[in-house]
Amino acid sequence: MRQLVLVCVGVAAAFAIGGVSRAADKKAPAAEPMTVYDTALAAGWENWSWAKTELSVELTGSPRKPIKVMAGPWEALYLHHAPFSTAGLKKIDMLIQGSAPDGQVRLIALIDGKPANEGHLIKLANTGWTHLVTPLAELGAADKTVDGLWVQNATPNELPKFFVTEIKIE
């Protein structure tokens, strides 16, 4: 009887070890891309900006409904979310357009409500939409727990209005 119990325990252990091995062979599912803003803020995102902003702005002849930002010195569009992991995500993808040449803003990721680093400097153009792809690693936000994004006026001067839309974390 004792030998039968030992054999059963051995077989069960072999299955358990095999199960762990098979589970380790399976890859974790890829993180799902997260929409921050398309024609409106996505679920879970809130506008905490200290720059003047207007969401879902109608542009003549365009299906896009961007965020209009009017930023004084160092002011920012601030999009807040409950903390979430960026594990498996690699970049922030967005469209941005200035209304005057040579404006500068910074894209900044937030960890615990504070900038992860100095962010990515963006030179604004007034010649149409600029497609911007910024690696999370450049923002200090790769494989971190993030709770917001800023698009901040990077100058001590009033910045002419600019527009931001189609923001995704992928």
N, C-alpha and C positions, 0 to 999 in steps of 0.2 A: 504494500500500500504506500509506504514511504517513497519508494522508487517512482510510483505513478504520480505522486504529488510533485516530486522533483522534476520529472519529465514535463508535466503540465506547466510548471513555473518556467522551465527553460524554453518551452515553445512560446508561451505568452511573452517572455522577454525578447525572444527573437522577433516576434511580430511587432512588438513595440519599437525595437531598434530599427527594424525595417521601415516602420511607419514614419519614424523621425527622419530617416534617410530619404524616403520618398517625399516628405513634406519639404525638406531642405532643397530637393532637386527642383521643386516648383518655384517659379519666379513670382515675386510679389506683384500684384496688379499695378500697372502704371497709374500714377496720380492723374486724376481727371483735371483737365484745364478749368480754370475758374474765371468766369466773366465778372469783371468789376463794374463796367459800364458799357452799354451799347447805345440804345436810344433813351435809356433811363438807368438809374442805379440798379444793379442786380440785388437779389435777395441777400440780406445780411450786411449790406454795405450802407453806410450813412455819410452824409455830407457834414463834416466838422470844420469846414474851411474858415479861415480868418481873413481871406481875401473875399471880395465880393464875387459871388458866383450865381449863375442862372443855369439850371438844368433843363435838358430837353428843348434847346433853342431851335426854333424853325429857321432854316436857311433856305432862301428862295432857290428853287430848282434843284434841291438836294434831298435825298431820302434820309440823310444823316440828321440826327438831333443831338448835337454835341453839348458839352458843358462850356459855357462862356465864362471866362475868368478875367476879372479886372483887379490886378494886384498892385498894391503900393509897395514901397521898399520892403523886401524880405517876406512879404505876405505869400500865402500858399493856398492852393486847392488842397484840401485834406480829406481823403476818403478813408473812413475808419471801418474796421471789421473786428469782430471778436477774434482773439488770437487763433491762428491756424498754422499748420506745418507746411513748409514749402518742399518737404522731402518728395523727390520724384519730379518736381517742377524745375524748369531751367531758365525761363525768361519772362520778361514783361513785354507785351506787344501792344502798341497803341498808335493812334494817329494824332498829330498835333499840327496846329496852324496858327501863325502869328498874323497880326493885322498891320504890322510895320516891320521893316527889316531890322536885323541885328539885335533883337531882344534876346535875353538869355534866361533860361530857367534850369532848375535842377530837379531831376527825378530822384526821390529819396524813399527808401523803404524804412518802416518803423518797427522796432522791436521794443516791447513794453512802453510804447508811446514815445520813444526817443529814436532819433536817426541812427541807423545801423552804421553809417559812415557818411562821407560828404556827398555821396550820390553821383549821378551822371549828369554832366553839364550838357545842355541842349541849346543850340543856337536856333532861334526861331526865324522862319522865312515867311514872307507874305505872298508867296507865289503858288499857293495851293497846299494840300495836305502832305505832310511828311510822315512816312511810315517809320516808326522808331521801334527797334528791337534791342532790348537791354538785358544782358545776362544777369540773373539774380546774384551770381558771384560778384559781379562788379558793384552791386549795391550792398554787399555784405549780408545778403539775405538767403543764400543757398543753404538748404537743409536747416533752416532756422524756423522759429515760431514768430510770425509776423502779425501785426495788428493794424497796419495802415500804410498808405502811400501819400506822399506829398509831391505836388508839382509846384515848386517854389520859385518866385521871382529871385534871381540870383544877383540882383543889383540893388544899390541904395537909392534907386530912382523909381518913379512911377513907371509901370510897364503898360504899353498899349494893350488893349484886350487881346486875348488869345483863346483858342478853342482846343478842347481835348475830347476824343471819343474813341470808341471801340477798344477799350482797355481790357486786356486779358492777361492772366498769369498762366503760362503754359509750361 
